[in-house]
Amino acid sequence: MDWRWDFTFDTVMPRILPGLWVTIEVTFLSFALSLFLGLFLMIAKRSKIRALSLIAGEFIEFMRGMPLLVVIFFLFFMLPEVDIFLAPFWTGVLAMGIYNAAPAAEIMRGGLQAVPKGQWEAAHVLNYSTFRTWRHIILPQAIGPVVPGLGNLLILAFKETPLLSFVAVPEMLDAAKRITSETYRFTEPLTVVGILFLILSLGSALLIRLVERHMLREYHHAK
């Protein structure tokens, strides 16, 4: 294998590292949007308003069966048709945020089911409002069980960002593709991208483990 270190440090790294920051930005912004939308979908699915519950449930099932690339293309090409113009970066954030909201909702639903039913009954006896029940009783107890699942979703979001290269978002794979098209050298750019994704995944896994341990300590301290 003809590996060129000078090419790696002089050409590949300076062009891929800016894409690394774009990858991190897209991942965390879309993940935050997924958490917000996922929480809304989870609550809507449990709503006593049948129409709202049905719409939320159908949306979750629809997104779970839809490839992310289709969602990206749909938003990228269809939003301008209704006079909504977003930069490719924000289109990618929106697409990934909407797409991952469905699994986020299901993960949160699993955490919610881990909360004993007696907690709901106690809140009702204490005459807590619905908002206060969710804010002070249910959600704090549901967070711990969902940390591992949401952490895996974050790692998955990192791995999904290369799909945004199809709509010219300048993330790492897009930068690598541009280098290979100009130099016809594939080994160095793609290897560097693979190593950086591995570092991001391992770093995210470590962060998730630390958060999970912190949540367990808080839970046992509360008990």
BELQUICOR-V770324 format. One record per backbone hydrogen bond with DSSP energy under -0.5 kcal/mol. CO is the residue of the C=O (numbers start at 1). NH is the residue of the N-H. If there is no record, write none. Layout:
co->CO nh->NH
co->CO nh->NH
//
This chain:
co->1 nh->3
co->2 nh->4
co->3 nh->5
co->4 nh->8
co->5 nh->9
co->6 nh->10
co->7 nh->11
co->7 nh->12
co->8 nh->13
co->11 nh->15
co->12 nh->15
co->12 nh->16
co->13 nh->17
co->16 nh->20
co->17 nh->21
co->18 nh->22
co->19 nh->23
co->19 nh->172
co->20 nh->24
co->21 nh->25
co->22 nh->26
co->23 nh->27
co->24 nh->28
co->25 nh->29
co->26 nh->30
co->27 nh->31
co->28 nh->32
co->29 nh->33
co->30 nh->34
co->31 nh->35
co->32 nh->36
co->33 nh->37
co->34 nh->38
co->35 nh->39
co->36 nh->40
co->37 nh->41
co->38 nh->42
co->39 nh->43
co->40 nh->44
co->41 nh->45
co->42 nh->46
co->44 nh->47
co->48 nh->50
co->49 nh->53
co->50 nh->54
co->51 nh->55
co->52 nh->56
co->53 nh->57
co->54 nh->58
co->55 nh->59
co->56 nh->60
co->57 nh->61
co->58 nh->62
co->59 nh->63
co->60 nh->64
co->61 nh->65
co->62 nh->65
co->63 nh->66
co->67 nh->70
co->67 nh->71
co->68 nh->72
co->69 nh->73
co->70 nh->74
co->71 nh->75
co->72 nh->76
co->73 nh->77
co->74 nh->78
co->75 nh->79
co->78 nh->81
co->78 nh->82
co->79 nh->82
co->79 nh->84
co->80 nh->83
co->83 nh->85
co->84 nh->86
co->87 nh->91
co->88 nh->92
co->89 nh->93
co->90 nh->94
co->91 nh->95
co->92 nh->96
co->93 nh->97
co->94 nh->98
co->95 nh->99
co->96 nh->100
co->97 nh->101
co->98 nh->101
co->98 nh->102
co->99 nh->102
co->99 nh->103
co->100 nh->104
co->101 nh->105
co->102 nh->106
co->103 nh->107
co->104 nh->108
co->105 nh->109
co->106 nh->110
co->107 nh->111
co->108 nh->112
co->109 nh->113
co->110 nh->114
co->112 nh->115
co->116 nh->119
co->116 nh->120
co->117 nh->121
co->118 nh->122
co->119 nh->123
co->120 nh->124
co->121 nh->125
co->122 nh->126
co->123 nh->128
co->124 nh->127
co->129 nh->133
co->130 nh->134
co->131 nh->135
co->132 nh->136
co->133 nh->137
co->133 nh->138
co->134 nh->139
co->137 nh->141
co->138 nh->141
co->138 nh->142
co->139 nh->143
co->140 nh->144
co->142 nh->146
co->143 nh->146
co->143 nh->147
co->144 nh->147
co->146 nh->150
co->147 nh->151
co->148 nh->152
co->149 nh->153
co->150 nh->154
co->151 nh->155
co->152 nh->156
co->153 nh->157
co->154 nh->158
co->155 nh->159
co->156 nh->160
co->157 nh->161
co->158 nh->161
co->160 nh->163
co->161 nh->164
co->162 nh->165
co->163 nh->166
co->164 nh->167
co->164 nh->169
co->165 nh->168
co->168 nh->170
co->169 nh->171
co->171 nh->175
co->172 nh->176
co->173 nh->177
co->174 nh->178
co->175 nh->179
co->176 nh->180
co->177 nh->181
co->178 nh->182
co->179 nh->183
co->180 nh->184
co->184 nh->186
co->186 nh->190
co->187 nh->191
co->188 nh->192
co->189 nh->193
co->190 nh->194
co->191 nh->195
co->192 nh->196
co->193 nh->197
co->194 nh->198
co->195 nh->199
co->196 nh->200
co->197 nh->201
co->198 nh->202
co->199 nh->203
co->200 nh->204
co->201 nh->205
co->202 nh->206
co->203 nh->207
co->204 nh->208
co->205 nh->209
co->206 nh->210
co->207 nh->211
co->208 nh->212
co->209 nh->213
co->210 nh->214
co->211 nh->215
co->212 nh->216
co->213 nh->217
co->214 nh->218
co->215 nh->219
co->216 nh->220
co->217 nh->221
co->218 nh->222
co->219 nh->223
//
